[in-house]
Amino acid sequence: MKRTDTSSRLNCLVITAALLTSGCQSLNENLKEKLEFDEASNDAKSVINQNKLLPVANADEALDKARKAWQEGKVDLAQTYYVKAYNFAPQNIKILEEMADIYRRLNKLDLVEVCYRLILEQKKTNLLIRERYGLLLIQLNKLADAEQSLQQVIAADNQSWKSYNGLGIIADIGGKHAEAGKFFEQAYALQPNNPELLNNYGFSLYMQGKLLEARELFLRALKIQPDFKKALYNFALVEARHARYPEALASFSKVLSPPEANNDTGYIAMKNGDLEEAEFYLNQAQILSSHFYPKAHDNLDELNTKKQNMQLD
């Protein structure tokens, strides 16, 4: 989950969990509706039209065919057989877990969510699924439910660094940076060498204005994983805030195009009040861009306004 400066003038790398409420349909009906819609996708229809029934005798046979189809790259057919396996054995948690994994790989997060909910309806004490569910809900921007789910995990197991990390992210998104720091401290005590956690903790400190501490954590993350794009970008932000513009440009350039890297360096230089440096980098952004670059253009307009206002003063 990427978490960086959110200004539209920067080329930010964009970021960085509750059971269904009772209503007109049950969880099983909700899943059935979603999965049958998915089963009827265009690619699946061509398979189904060749053999409308795709007969299977039981859940095990359907599951075997689903796995084989997936291994062969027949994605829609695999999903069809997974639905059949589920229909034979809707109480089989292993089938639901496997379906959730498949849907996650296909980035069908709404279906992952439903699978997790069905598992938790059957086994509320499954902490692994509850944690995955909570973290998924952060991705879906269902933060209140995500927080509730992750709090339940740490209430039962205070050794779960992923849940503390997720709670820290939720607090940061809500602007509660001091609270976020406490969660990240707890996660850090359990997992001090995880690059994703180091980046998240560092960004939380960055948001609190603790730039030196943030820089140290970004450097540690990069020492462990040198190509970690989120940490490279955030490290560049810190360097730019400290007016180390060549260093910032070098780090930005590892994750952005040359025009974008120069634009972001120039933008922060402008915010620092270093107008000459800002003008240099923003002009470079324009020069290096092969087409009209709106962000750099807007930033140069803002810079020229600042310079004119200074002359009037």
N, C-alpha and C positions, 0 to 999 in steps of 0.2 A: 504494500500500500504506500503509494508515493505521497510524500508530504513536503511541500516546498512553498516558497513565497507565492501567493495567489494572485499577484497583480497581473492584469491583462497585458501590461506592457512588457512582461517577461515571457520567455518561451518555456514555461514550466512543464516539467514532466508530471502529468496529472496523477493525483493519488488514486498514493499513498498514498437481538436474537430473540417464543411465545407460541403456543399452540393456536390453531385456527379457532376463531370465535364461532360459537354456534350460529347457524343460519339456515338457509334453505337447503344446504347440502352438507353431507358429512365429509370427513377427510378422505375416505375411500372414494366417494363420488367425485370429489374435487380432483384427486389424482387420476381417476378413470377418465374424467372429462379432458384433462390436460393431455394425458398419454394417448387417448384415442385420437385427439386432434393431431398429435405429433405423429402417430402411426399413419395417418392419412396424408402425410406430406407427399409432394409430387414424386420424389424419387421412390418412396415406398409404394406408391400406387402402381408403378410399373411392375414391381415385384409381385404385389398382391393380385394384380390382374392376370398374371401368368398362372398363379395358383391361389385362388381367392381364399381358400381355407387355411393354407399352410398348416396342415394338421400336426398336432402333437398330442401325446397321450397323457402327459403329466408335467409337473413343474421341472423335474430333473431333465427331461428330454428338451423342453423349451429352453432351459438354461444352457444346456450343452450346445444347442443350435445358436443361441444368442452369442455365446463366447466364440464359437467357430466363425460366425459371420463377422464379428468384431475383428478377429485376428486377420481375416481375409480382406478387411477394409470395407465390408458391406455395412456401412453405418446404419442406414435406415432399416435394413433387414434385421440387424442386431437389435435395434430398439423395438422392433415389432415383436421379436421373440422374448425380449425382456418383459414386455407388457403381458404376453401370454403366460410367462412364468409367474409373474405377480398375480395374475387373475386366478391361476391354480392355487397359489399359496400366499394370500395377502398378509398372513401373519408371520411369514418367514423373513426375519430381520436381515439375514445374510443376503437375500435377493434384493431387498431395499438398499442395503449398503452398496452392493455392486452396481445397482442402477444409479445411485447417487454419484458414484465415482465416474460412471460413463457420462452422465449428464454434465458433470463438472468439466470433464475433458472436452465436451462439446460446447461448453460455456452456456449451457441452458440452466442458469442459476435458479430460475423460478421452479424448475422441476427438481433440482437438488434440494431446495427448501422444502418442497412438499414431501419428498422421501424422508428427510430428516424428521419432519413433524410426525409422520406416520410411525417412525421408529420410536420416537419419544412418547407417543401416545401409548405404545405398548410397554415401553421400558423407560420410565422417567429417570431412573438412576444410571443410565448409560452416559457417563461423564464425557467420554470421548466424542460421542455424537453431539451431546449438548454443547461442547466447546466448539466443534466444527460448525454447528448451527449458529452459535453466537457470532463467530468470526465471519460466516457467510452473510449474516444480517448486516454487518458493518459494510460489506461490499454493496449490499442492496439499499444502503442508507436508511435502514430501520433501526436507528440507534438506540431508542428506548428499549425495544425488545432485545437487542443485542446486549445491552448493559445488564438487563435482568438475567439473561441466560448465563452470561459469563460470571456474574456475581454468584449465581447458584453453583457454578463449578468451583470457584475458589472457596466457597463456604464448605464444600465437601472435600476439597483437596487444595490446600494452600501451597502446593508445590508446582502448580501449573503456570509456567512462565508465559505461555501463549495467551492465557486468559488475562493475566496482569497486563501484558503488552496490548491486548485488544482494548482493555479498559482505559489504558493510557491514551490510546488513539482516540477513543470516544471522548474522553475529557478534553483533549487538545482541540478536537473539532468543535466542541462546545465552548472553547475559549477559556477553559478551566486549567490553565497550564501548571499551576502549583499542584493541583490535585493529580494531574497527569504525571508530574514528576514523581510523586509518591508511588504510583503504580509502576512506573518504569524502574524505579529503584528496587522494588520487590522482584520484578522480572529479572533485572540485572544481577541480583544476588543469586538467582537460580541459573542464569545463563549468561555469563559475562563475556562470552566470545562469539555471540551470534551477530552477524553483520546487520541483519534486518532490525534487530532490537537496538543495536548500537546507533544505527541511523535514526530510528524513531525517537530514542531517548535524546540523541543529539539535537534533533529538530525541535523537540520540546524545550530544551534549554535555549536554543536559538530564539524561539518565540518569546522567551522570558528575558532576552537580552544578555544571556550568559554566553557570550560568543567564544571565549577562550575554552570553557568547558565543552561547548558544542564542537569546536574545532578538534579537540582531542579525541572525542568519540568518533567523529567522521574519519579521522586519520586511522584510528584503530580498526574501524570497519573496512577501510581500504587496504590496510595491511593484510587483513584476512582474505579479502576478496577485491583485488585491485580493479576489476572491471565492473564493480557495483555502481550502476548508473545513478541511482538515487543518491548514494553517498557522494559520488563525484560532483553531482550538481549542487548538493547542499554544502559541500566543502567549498565550492566556488563561490557560493553566496557569502560564506563567512569571510573568505579572502577579500572579496570585493568590499564588504562592509568595513574591513580593516584597511581599505585603500591599497591593497596589494593587487593592483589591477593586472599586471602581467601573469601573476600566479593564478588569479581568478580566470583570466582568458584561457590559460592552458588547461585548466580543469573543465571549464565549460566546453572547450573544443573537443573533449573526449566523448561528449554526449550530444552535442549540438552541431549544426552546420556552421561554417565560418561566419556567415552573416548573423545568425542567431546568437552565437557566442559573443560577437562584438556588440550586438545590440544589448544583451543582458549586462555585459560589463559596463557599457556606457550608461545604461539606465541607472544602475546602482551608483555609479560615479556621480551622476546628476543628483540623485537623492542625497548623496554625501555632501553635496555642495562643491564638488570638484568639477567645475564647469568646463575647463579646458580639456581635461582628460575625457570627460563625457563627450564633448564635441568630436574629439579624435576618434573614439571607438564607434560612435553612432555614424559618423561619416564613413568609416571603414565598413560598417554593416551595409550601408547603401552601395558603396563601391563594389563590394564582394557579391552582392545579390544580383542575380541575372534578370530579375523582374522587380516591379514595384514592391517595396517592402513596407506595408502599412505601419507596422509597429515601430520600426526605426524612424519612419517619416513623422509619426505622431510624437515620438520622443524628441526628435529634433525641433519640432514646433514648440513643445513644452520648454525645451532648453533655450530657444531663442526668446521666448516670452520672459523667462527668468532673467536672461541677460539684459533685455530691454528694461525690465522693472528695476534692475540694479542701477542702470544708467540714470533712470529718472530719480532714484533716491539720491 
